[in-house]
Amino acid sequence: MDMAYLVTPFLAWLVAGSLKFLINSIRARRWAFGLIGYGGLPSNHSAIVSSTAALIALREGLGHPAFGVALTLAFVVMMDARSLRRQVGRHAEAINRLAGEAPGQVPLRTRMGHSALEIVAGVATGAGVALLVFHGLR
């Protein structure tokens, strides 16, 4: 098996997560370990799936069936990040308001989805990693 197809999405996840941590730390003006998780810029999920699709496009071509599958998967993941997970975050906000200060109530995490900019940044990160892997392994 060609390990580039496993290494590339892992590297995209690592790069996107590191960028997200640095961006959150700069914004918070402290090491932002508590902000690690869903949401934020860039989107890890978008970086992972777009790195895979981009690597397939670069190595196999746009006409390859695997590229069509990867692009479809990427689209589903990005739509989920933009809409469904965003709605989950809104529901968590409502539940937190309803629960109020109830004893033993741990607030639910509300930052779940992504903005369009966060998704585009994830796609750019993933495509960039795929380009680096593609040119680095030649």
Summary of the structure (lengths in Angstrom):
residues: 138
radius of gyration: 17.4
end to end distance: 16.6
largest distance: 59.6
contacts: 430
relative contact order: 0.20
helix: 73%
strand: 0%
